[in-house]
Amino acid sequence: MIADMIKLLREQKNMTQTELARKLGVTRSGVNAWEMGVTVPSTQYIVALSDLFGVSTDVLLDMKRTKTISVNGLSDREITSLLAIIDCLKNRGSEKG
């Protein structure tokens, strides 16, 4: 959960909520709301947090099972085939029976 990751990363940097807020140009109560899960940072602040903490946005968003595949250099047909293979692999668990 992003709230837990923000708090964990902030504490690892030995930073107070006030210090983090100052670096991002937000209020301390705004940082507190993120860490409590009351609100979620906008995309702008997710990027700023990942830069500040030196982690990818995937880490900040706790997206452990998400991977990115570059399709640079592939044709549209090859990309479509690759997506079909991915869908097939995702669905194979539901077909077992």
N, C-alpha and C positions, 0 to 999 in steps of 0.2 A: 504494500500500500504506500502511495506517495507520501502520505503524512508521516509514516514511520521512517521512511528513507530520508526525508528532509531533516528530521530530528537527529537521526543517527549520524548523518554526514556532518551536520552542524556541530554536534558534540565531538565528533572525531577531529574537527578543526579547532576544538576548544573555543568555540565562538558562542556568545550569548545571542538570544533572539534579537536584542537591541542592536548588536553589532551586525548581524546578518541583515536586519531591516535597513540599517544605515547604508550598507554596501549596495543594496538593491534599490534604494530610494522608496521604500515602503514603510508602513508603520510597524511597530513591534506587535501590535494587536493583529495585524495582517499575517505576520509570520506565525504567531500563536494559533490563529485560525487555520492556517495550512497544517500545522503540526497536530492539531486536534481533529483534523478531518472535517471541520465545519465548512471550509471552502477549499477550492483547488486552485493552485496558481495558473494564471493564463499561460498560453504558449510562450509568450515573451519571457516570463519569469522562469518557466521550466528550462528554457535555453540558458538564461542567465545563471540559474542555480547549477546547472550541469557544468558550465564554464567555471564558475567560482569554486566548485568542489572538485573539478578535474575528473569528472565521470561522464559517461555518455548519458543521453536522455533515457536510453533503455534501462540503464542501471537506476537512474533516479525514479523512473516509472515502475521499477521492479518487474521488468519484462524478461525474466530469465529464459523463457521458452521461445522467444521471438528471435528470429534470425533474418538477416537481409541477404538477398541474393542479387548480385549485379547481373543485369541482362544486357549490358553494353556489348555491342557487336553481334547480338543475336537478331535474327529476322523476326518479323511478326509471327510467322508460322512456328518458328522454334520456341518463341515465348509462349504461344498458345499451347504447344505440346508440353512444355515444362509445367505450365499451370495445370494441365490435365493430369499429369503424373502426380503433382502435389495433391490435387483433389482426390485422386485414387488412393494414395497412401493415407490421407486423413480419414477416408471412409472405410478402409479395410477392417478396422476394428468393429464397426457397426454391422458388417456383413457376416462376421463370425457368429456361429450360432448355436 
